[in-house]
Amino acid sequence: MTDQPETIRVAESRVACDGADDIPGGAALGHPRVWLEIDEAGFVDCGYCDRRFVLIGGPADTGAGGNAPDKGVSAG
């Protein structure tokens, strides 16, 4: 069994990641906030926490099944 990185489906091609979205107490327990841009592949991986952000409707979008929660993350 392998632990796969978290996959988050997003509606916008520019996303921010601080590694602490679901951690009570926030960014102090995550990593520095970085802005990531999804390219023509339809996804981008965070270099700190390995989260994968997949653009909804893009070439890498496999739907809501499996390990792809739809968090509706926006660029703000």
Secondary structure, 3 states (H helix, E strand, C coil): CCCCCCEEEECCCEEEECCCCCCCCHHHHCCCCEEEECCCCCEEECCCCCCEEEECCCCCCCCCCCCCCEEEECCC
